[in-house]
Every structure is written in structure tokens, then in C-alpha cells.
Amino acid sequence: MGPVLEISRPAFLADVAAVRARITPSQLMLVVKDDAYGHGISWSAEAAADAGVEWFGSYDVPAGLRVREAIGGRGRVFAWATSEDEDVADAVAHDIDLGVGTRDYLARIRSVAARLSRTARVHLKIDTGLHRNGVRPEEWADAVAEARAGEDEGSVRVVGIWSHIAEAGDAEDDAAQERFRGAVRQAQEAGLAPEVLHLTASAASWWRPELRESVSRIGAFCYGIRSADGPDLDGIRPIATLSAPVVGVEDGSVRVGLGSLDGYPSTLAGASVGTPVGPVTVRRVDLDTLTVDAWPGAAIGDRVRLFGPGDQGEPSATDLAERIDTVGEEILTRLSPRVQRVVTG
Ligand SMILES: *Cc1c(COP(=O)(O)O)cnc(C)c1O
């Protein structure tokens, strides 16, 4: 067998449970962007729904449709990418909530939903300082008025208000929350009645309880990926193990059947891999093989672990990411299709 990414469903559910315990009473919105950070949307959304997770964040509508297909009518799916009219129509037809960061987009959603004689469920986004999509504070009153008009005609319902914070520092994030709360009050005074509020993603949800609103959007931690340069997290462990076979044993070195073409960055020379006797060092990364230090008893067909929870001394995906200045999800999402994915448990 060639390279395999083995993903543990029980480990995923344990991480989801640890996240939910940590953030309660705020509810988890399980973020599944980038095909659930390379782990697979469908099985993980279904497993999470079975465990009682009620909110899913898909980034775009096509991914939201995959979640909806996996979970049936059981939960809420939130797609926040500004989408073409066709995707908006699909979202409305399949009960997917839309994140709305501009008044233009809100107007388009109104007209698509009106044309279909349906009500679109929307979450209005206030820009709390990140300047990355979101209604600017000076335009908030107009956007709220537009939403109220949509509610009056029955084409939209504002079910949520949300924002994204920088997670840049406590003072800055506190100020963002102040702006958020101000925008919520303003919307309520204008007659909107959002059922949910969400502001924080993984790191702030975990470390800053006072910033959590009724829902917390968390992806990476649920898949066992800690933040790069961040500390370990109680109860969270990697759920995916990348392994590859020994394909050659030479004097003092071992060749492993996986290389940069499979998505293992060539800049990872010097990292370690896990073996039956513990970690050894990667000497070089070629297109389809790695050369690593030999260990006693190494034999063709043995399997080496490139990353995983650490049971054989292998690093985590985030440990690898930190060596090359990226984030753990990047290590997973760049793996090539040649790497076989297997979900266990
Ligand atoms: C990616 C993302 C999240 C989840 O963040 P993680 O750190 O990956 O858990 C939450 N909200 C938004 C808007 C995102 O884009």
C-alpha cells in the first residue's frame, strides 16, 4: 500500500466533545471549509450531527449543499462567501443560511428569494475592524433598514448577526466586541430579532470566554489541529495520521515511498518521522521518496508516520507547519489525491 491518510472518527468525536465542553453554553458551529481541512466534509458532518452538533459553517454554498446532503434536515448550515444568484437560489431551496457582508449582496438575496417566493435566512455581518468583508459601521443603519424592508416583504429573515475578529491581541479584540455589541443593539432597536450571534473562531473561542457569543465558529481544533505557534489544547489531539511504506533499506538510510509530489513539502528536510522504534530524521525529500535515517530492524514494507498524534514519535501536522512558517491545515490540504484517505472507527 502506498501513502495513506488514516482519519479516526472516534478521535474526531472526542475533539468535538472537548471543544463543546470548553465553550458551553456557547454552541459549536463546526467549520468544514477546504473539505473539512482535508479530512472530508461528508462523513465528519454526518458524525457531528449524530453527536448533536447543530451548526455547520461551510464557507461557500456548494460545500453547504454537501453538508446538507450529509446531515439531512437536522441542523443549520451557514455559508458566508458572497455568492452568485444561482448559488443563492440553491441555498434558499436547501435551507442554507447566508452570511451577508454588503448591502448589494443583501439586495440580490432579496430579489432572488422574492422571485422564488421563499424566505432567505441571513446573518448580517458587521465589520468590527478587520476590513475583510462586512458592513462598515457607517453603512450599518442602511443595511439594517434594507433587511427590515426584506423582512416586511417576506423575502429575508435576519436570523443572525456576526463578525470576524483579528485574534490579534486582547485589547483589539475587546474593542471589536464592543463594536459588535453596539451593532447588535442598533439592529434590535430597528426591529431585527436575530436568534444567534457569532463573533469568535477557534483561538478566541478557546482562550477568551468573555468574547464568546451564542455560537462559536470552530474548525481546526475540532480536527485536532492546534494553532501554529500556539500551545497544546487540553483534550484535543490530531485525528489524522499520514503514513507511507519503506521502499528501500540502504547502508545507514531508509527510503520511504512518499515525496514532494504527494504534497510533503521539500522544505521539511530535517523534520522527524515516526517509526516502530521512535522518531528518526528526514535527510532529504525527493519527488516521490524521502530518505530518512535508518533504525535497527528497518525492513521494506514497514510503515513510517509522517505526522499524526505522536504514538510513534511522529510530529503533528502543526509541528511540521511551524518548521516552514505555515499553519497545520495547510499541511493537510496540500496532500495530493494519490494519498489514499481512510476513515476508521
Ligand atoms: C476559517 C474560519 C473559521 C474557523 O476558524 P479556524 O481557526 O479554522 O477554526 C471561523 N470563521 C470564519 C469566518 C472562517 O473563515
The ligand as a MOL file (V3000), in Angstrom:
LIG
                    3D

  0  0  0     0  0            999 V3000
M  V30 BEGIN CTAB
M  V30 COUNTS 15 15 0 0 0
M  V30 BEGIN ATOM
M  V30 1 C -11.9620 29.5250 8.9050 0
M  V30 2 C -12.9710 30.3200 9.6260 0
M  V30 3 C -13.3780 29.9610 10.9090 0
M  V30 4 C -12.7930 28.7960 11.6400 0
M  V30 5 O -11.5190 29.1300 12.0230 0
M  V30 6 P -10.4700 28.0350 12.4700 0
M  V30 7 O -9.4060 28.8220 13.1110 0
M  V30 8 O -10.0410 27.3330 11.2300 0
M  V30 9 O -11.1560 27.1170 13.3630 0
M  V30 10 C -14.3380 30.7310 11.5220 0
M  V30 11 N -14.8930 31.7810 10.9010 0
M  V30 12 C -14.5410 32.1630 9.6600 0
M  V30 13 C -15.2030 33.3370 9.0350 0
M  V30 14 C -13.5640 31.4450 8.9890 0
M  V30 15 O -13.2110 31.8250 7.7550 0
M  V30 END ATOM
M  V30 BEGIN BOND
M  V30 1 1 1 2
M  V30 2 1 2 3
M  V30 3 2 2 14
M  V30 4 1 3 4
M  V30 5 2 3 10
M  V30 6 1 4 5
M  V30 7 1 5 6
M  V30 8 2 6 7
M  V30 9 1 6 8
M  V30 10 1 6 9
M  V30 11 1 10 11
M  V30 12 2 11 12
M  V30 13 1 12 13
M  V30 14 1 12 14
M  V30 15 1 14 15
M  V30 END BOND
M  V30 END CTAB
M  END
